[in-house]
């Protein structure tokens, strides 16, 4: 095997965020850009020699070409084996499962998650560690440091690998194993859920609609929902992965899954609706004429997980990201289990899951998952919902409304102000930060501030610390506002305002969400001076 050594120079801005490195596709296609980052990953983990990796992605534009580059570089760096999904396809949770099942040294996952795809849209690459989860901050910092000093990378000059042929082939001295991207994941789901009960529910006339949004979960939904569970053909829509996600935005929320929303928000719509995102790790849950907020979904799943075989013995604990509503906290208190509040980013759940302290985790950004993998998992959430509904024999709306009657309702919403000038977004955060020490006791827009701080987290397992993870303002009436700049975009800055109001009055559990939150929204706007952004309103409300 002839190894080619290529001279290069550091490229600015290759710092991985909460979900790896994300940039515009054309940036990743620039000379040396992808290669520099991949070589830096290998350097940061002590080299690739003798190691085994999983490689796959969501099928977006440049996915297949990037995988060929990664395979050649892995071979040149001495990797023993790479396991890849057929066609270069793997959902992120399926990749996490393959890493764990095969005991590999990690994986390289190609995706920009819920961001649009195409040559003029977004691309991403992240490294997952041997537990199957996203690299923690110590590893991402080591990768970033390596990008700042890189002077060369290595590759081999070989024909493209055949990504469609199941089985083994060789690239230099490295074995490439191509696997069915769905098979192992499907087998895992059968271990966790009562497929017979779900199949019986569907056979009874219970109608299911799943929107894959032209993204990676299409083949998984076809194989599991329509295949194993007997949903009629066509129950999974937009189920063929596309390099540009059908020209759409593969983000499973009411703003982007409009086709699904229109169908479910009708009197003759399906009984259950769901959508997943670009790489299959997010989910949106709907009932007929009923939208389930991700925060409520986490709480409902926590309260009812024991109804699925994989969780019949109960769960050890639940963890949520700080901006996610506190609905799950009250369930945890009722069940007598631990509840953890972490920074945004699935990597912060990894230690809790590995230590057995948490079983189910969730984020308000349409992500939930459990200890079966180390990523959030959209289709897993769908199947757990269906298992619970099959057991409880009720509708989605009835299940959630019964939950509110028992635990109260956390009215909750996220307002996204997208593609802001970075200086304007930073100025707003600085304005709020400057007031944190003096806000307690003040009355703003009729609400009294109880406490205000910048969220910091100390991992209870390894003691690692993370600061500046979002600005929190709590009010005396059980309301809360959180300000945070998102790290998942590729241009400008996205300001996220999270608003929450706890309501325990049984007569006030069916209000319009934005109306119920109006006083908190007004207070948050006054404190932050959000009008200075010169926006008529949020770009997306979820």
N, C-alpha and C positions, 0 to 999 in steps of 0.2 A: 504494500500500500504506500503510494507516494503522497506524503503530507506536504501541503503547500502552506508556506508561512507568508502571511500578508501583512505588510507594514501599514500602520494606521495611526491616527491621532485621537485624543479624547474629543468627544462631542458634548457640548454643553446641554444640560437639561435632561439627562438620562436618570433622574431620580425616581425610583418606583414610589407610587402612592399607596393608598390603602388596598388597591387591587392591581398592583403591578404598574408597568409603564404603559401609559396611553398617550397616543399622539395621532395626528392625522395620518391616514394611510400613506399618502405621498411622502411623509417624513420617514416612515419605516422603510420605504422603498429607495430612499437615497443611498448612495454608495457608503458602505461600511456601517450604516446606522444599526441595522438589525444584528449584524455580525459583532459589532462592538459590545452590544448589550448581552448577547448570548455568551460570548467569551468571558465577560465580566461575571455572569452568573456562575459559570464553571469555576472561575478563579475564586469567587467568594465562598464556595462550598468545598474548597480544598482540592479542586480538580475533578475531572470526570473519569479518570482512569479506573477501569475495573467496575464501574458503576452501571446501574440499570435505571432507566428513566421511562416515564410515560409521556407521550407527546400527542396532543390533539387540540382541536379548536372548534369554533362554532360555525365554520364554513364561510365566514365573511370574505370579502374581496382580499386577496393576497394571502389567504390562509394556506392554500396548498403550496404556493411558491415558498412561503416562509418555512414551512415544515421541511421541504427539501433542503433548504439552507441549514436548518437546525440538525437534520440527520447527518449531513456531511461533516458539520463541525463536531458533533458528538463522536462520530467515528474517528476523526482526526485527533480528538482529545483523549482517545483511548477508552471510550465507553464500551462496556461488554455487550449491552443489549438495550434496545429501545422498543417499547410496546406502543403501538399507535392504532388509532381507530381507522377502520376502512374508509378510504376517501379523505383521510386526515380529520375525520369528524369524531368529536367526543363532547358530550355535554360536560360542563364543569363538575357537577356532582358525580357523573359516571367516571370522569378522570380521577377524582379523589378516591372513589371506590377501587379503581384499578391499582392505584398507588398502594393503597392499604392491603388489598387482597394479595398482591404479588410481592409485597415487602420490598418495594423499590427504594431507590435513593432520592426520590422526588419526581417531579414532573414539570414540564413546560407547557402551559396552557395558553392558547392563542385566542384572545377574545377582548372585546371592549364592552362586554356584558350587554347592557340595555341601550348602548349608544348606536346610532345609525351606522350602516356599513356601505362600502363603495369606495371607489378610487379617490373621491373627494370627501369622504367621511372619515370614520374613526377605525383605529386598529389598536390592539393591545397585546401584551405578553407579560405573563407573570410566572414566577417559580413557586411551586408548592413543595413543602418539605415532606420527609418520609411519613409523617402522620396523616398526610393527605390534605393538610390545610395550607392556606396562604402563608408565605414566609413571614415570620415575625419581624419586628422593627430591627432587631440586631442583624438579621440576614439581609434585609433590604438596604440597611446602611452600608453593610460590607459590599453589596453589589454596587451601590452608588460610588463608594470610594474607589472601587476597581475601575469604574468607567472614567474616573478622573485621571488615571495614570496609565491606562492601556496604551501599548505601543505596537502590538501585533495580535493577530488572531490566526488560528490554523483551520484548514479545511482540506478536503480531498476532492479531486476532480473525477467524478464518476457520473454515469448516466443517472437520470432521475429514478428513484425507487418506484416500484409499482405499488401505489397506495391502495389499489382496488383488490389485490390478490391476498386472500386470507392465508395465513401461514408464515413461514420463515423465509427470509432472503438475507443476503449479506451485503453490507456496504463496507468495503475494506475488510477489516478484521472484526467488525461489529455485526451482531445479529439483529435484524429488524423483524419484529413479530407484528403482523397485521391481524387485528381481532375485530369481530363483530362489535360495533360500538354499543349495541343495545343489550346483548345477551346477558352479560354478567350483572348489569344493573337490574334488568328484569328479574333475574333470579333472586337478587337481594330484596326487591320489593315483595316478592312472594313469601319471603321469610318473615317480613314485618307485618303484613296485612292479611286479613281474611278475604282472599279473593272470591271464595264461594259466596260469602255474604254480600259482597259488592256485586257479583254477577247476578245474584238473585234479585237485588234491588233494581238493577238495570232491566232485568227480564220482566219485572213487574210493571214496567211502563215508565219508570223514572228516567227522564230524558237528560242527557249530559251533552254539553257543548264545550270543547276545549279549543282555544285559539293558540296555535303554535307561532303565529305572527311571522311566518315564512322563515323560522329560525330552527335551532338545533333540536328542539323537543318534538318536532313533527314525527320523525321515525319512532321515537320512544312512545309517544301517545298512540300512534297507529298500532304498534305492537302490543301495548299493554291495555289501553282503554278499548280499542276496537277488536284486538286479537284475543288477549287472555280474558278480558272481562265482558266481552260480547256486546259492547255498544254498537249500534248500527253504523255501517260505513258512512262516512261523512260527519260523524260526531266530532272528529278532529278536523278542524278547518285550517287553511293556510299551512298545511302540514309538510310541504316540500321545502327544505332549506334553500335559501337563495343568497347569492353573494352580496346582494344589497337589500335583503329582507323584503323583497317585493317592492322596493322603493319606499318602504315605510319605516317607522321608528319602533324597534322591537322592545318597547318598554311597557310592561303589562299594568297600565293604570287607566282610569276612565278617559283620560285625554287622548291616548294613543290607540287603545283597543276599542275604537268606536263601533266597529261592526258587531263585536260581541256585546258591548253595552246596549246597543239598540235592540238586539234580539232578546236579551234577558230582561230589559226594562219594559216589558210588554206583558199583557195579561195572558197571552197564549205562548209565552216564551218557554224555554227549557226549564227544568226544575233546578238545574245546577249548571253554573258556568265557571270557567277558569281560563286563565291565560298565563303563558310563561314568556321569558325574555330571550335575548339573543343567545346566551350560553346555557340557558335552562336552570339558572339558580334562583330565579325570582318567580313570584306567583301573585295573581289576583284572584280572589274568590267572590263569586256572585251567587245569589239565589234569584228566583223569579221576582222581579221588582224589588230587589234588595242587594245593596252593596255592602260588603264586609271590609271594614278598614283593616289594614295589616296588623295594627296593634290589637284590635279585637280578635283577629284570627289567632294570633299568638296566645292570647288568654284563653280562648275557647279550646284550642288544641291542647293546651296545658291541662285544662280542667277535665278533658275527656280522653286523653291519650290512652288511658288504661283499657279502653274498649277495643283497642287493636292488639292482636296477639304479641307483637314485638314489644309492647309496653305494658303487658297485663300485670306485671309485678309492681307497677308504679314507677315513677320517675324520681331521680335523685334531687333534681333542682332545675330551675329555669334561669336563663340569662337573657337580658335584653340590652340593646344599645341605649345610651343615655337619652337620645331624642325620642325614643319609642315611648308610648304612653305607659303609665303605671298600672294599667289594667291587669297585667300578669302578676304584679306584686301581690295583689289581694287574693288571687287564686293560690299563689304560693303560701301565703300566710294561712289560708284555709286548709290547705293540704299538709301543712307542717313541713314544707321543704324549703331549701335555700333559694334565694333570689338574688341575682347579681346584676349590677348596672355597670356596663362597660362603655368604652369609647366606640364610635362608629367604626366598622370594619370587622369582617368575620374572623380575621386572625386573632382578635382579642378573646374569642370564645374557645380557641384551641386548647389552651392549658386547662380550662375548666372541664372540657369534655374529656381530655386525656386523663385527668385526675379523678374522673367519676363524680365530680361535684355538680355538674349540670348534665341533663339529658336532652332538653329541648332549648333551642335558642332562637331569637328572632329580632328583626329590625323593622322599623316602620317603613323602610324603603322596599317593601314587598318581598322580604326575604325571611323564610323560616327554615329550620332544619333540626336535625337531632344528631345523636352520637353514632348513627350508622355510617356517616362520612364526616369529613371535616370542612364541609362547605354548606352553604344554604342550598336547598333543593326544592325546586318548584313542583316537579311532578310528585315527589314524596308528600308535599303538603296537600296536593289534590287528592291523593289516595287516602291519606289519613282523614281528610274531611269526608270522603265517601264512606270509609269504614265506620266513622262515627255516625253518620246519617243512617247507614244501614242498621246499626245497632239501636240508635235512639228512635228510629222510625218516625221522623219528623222532617219538616222542611228546614232549609237554611235559615229563613227568617225566624221560625219558631225556636230553633236552637239558640240563636244569638239573643233573641228577646228574653228567653228564659234565663240566659246567662246574666243579662243586665238586671233582671228582677232580683237575682240572688246576690250579685256583687256590686251593683251600681254600674253606671255608664260613664266612661271617660270620653266625652266629646273631644274629638281630635282632628286636626288637619295640618297639612304641610303646604306652605306657600313658597313656590320656587320663583326666584327672579334670576333668569338665565342670561348668559353671555353679557354680564356687566363689565364695564371697564374695571380692571383690577384695582386701580387707585380709588374708585368710588366705593367698591365693595369693602376694601380695607379701611377706608375712612369711616364707614358705618360701624364696622366692628370696633374700631378704635374709640368711636363716640360712646358705644355701649360699655366697653371695657373701662373707660375713664369714669363711669358713673357707678360701677359695681360696689365700691366701698361705701357709697353714701345713699344708695337706694332704699335700704331697709327702713321701714317706717314711713316712707313717702307714700302719698296717695296720688295715683296717676290714672286719669280717665275714670275716676270713681273706684278704682281698686287699690288696696293697700299692699305694698310690697312687704313680704315676710323676710325674704333673703335673696341675695344675688351673688353669683360667683362664676369663676371660670373653671369648668369641670376638669379635674385631674384624677387619674386612676392609678392605683397600685395593685398590680396583679397579686391575688391572694395565694398563688401557687409558687411563682418564682420571685416575687418582690419587685419586678420591673415596674418602672413608673412612666406614665405618659401624661403630659400636661397640655394645656391650651386645646382642649378637646370640645370646645363649645361653650357659649355663654348662657347661663341659666338664670332665670328670674322667676321666683315663686311668690305667689300672692296668698293672702290669708284665707281666701275663700276656696282653696284647693285648686286654683288655676296655676298654669305655668306657661312661660314663653321661653323658647330656646332659639338662639341665633348661631348659625354655623355656616362656614364656607365649605362647599362640597369639593372633594378631591377626585371626582370621577369624570369631569369634563375634560375637553381637549383644547378649548379656547376661551378666553375671557375668564370670568369668575361666576359661579352660581351661588347666590345667597339663599339659604334655606331658613325660613322662619317656621318653627313648630309651635302650635298653639294647642293647649289642653285645658279642659275644665271637667272636673269630677262632678257628677250629678247622682245623688242617691234617692231623691224624691221619686217614688213610683209613678207619680202623675206627670213627671217631666222627662220621661225617657224616650219620647218620640218626637223631639223638636228637630227642626232643620239644623244641620250641623253648623253652618256658617252663622246662622242667627244666634244659636246658643253660644258661639265663640266670639260674637261681635265685641263685647266689652274687653275681652283679653286682647283681641286684635288691635283695638283702638289704643290700649295701653302700650302694647309692643311698638306700634307705629310712633307713638308720642315719644317714648324713651329713645328709640333709635334714629328718629328723624328720617324715616324711610322715604318720605316724600321727596327728599333731596336726590333720590335716584332718578327722578323725572320719569317714572313709569306710571302708567294708568292703573296698573294692578299687577298681580303675579302672572307669570307666563303659564304656570301649571299649578293647579290646586288639586291636592289629593287628600 
